[in-house]
Amino acid sequence: MKHSQYSILTILATILLLVCGDTLIAPASAATCLKYRFIDSTKVIDAKTVDFKMKDGRVYRNDLPTRCNGLKFAGFVSGSRFGEICDFQSIRILQSQEFCSLGRFQAPTKSGHGLN
């Protein structure tokens, strides 16, 4: 009897993990995405750093993996069919039309990084 109880528990646990595994354990590398409608403003700090100030006052910093020439002076646009901007998404510099890749968004701070 003990053997069959363990077998049933093992089968149930396996089914549970297969059905709900993605929701029970969130992957450590889940992407951070910011909805455009909640972004109040952006501030380009330098050729590798952009702060995204949200309407609730939180500020998400994004450190680009490489320098993006023209970013500070020309500004940028990003396009998404889903109305959001995410980690590692491409942005386009307005004047040069150059594409650059964002890095990972850092955890938000409350009105930090010099944005007011």
Order of alpha helices (4+ residues) and beta strands (2+ residues): alpha-beta-beta-beta-beta-alpha-beta-beta-beta-beta-beta
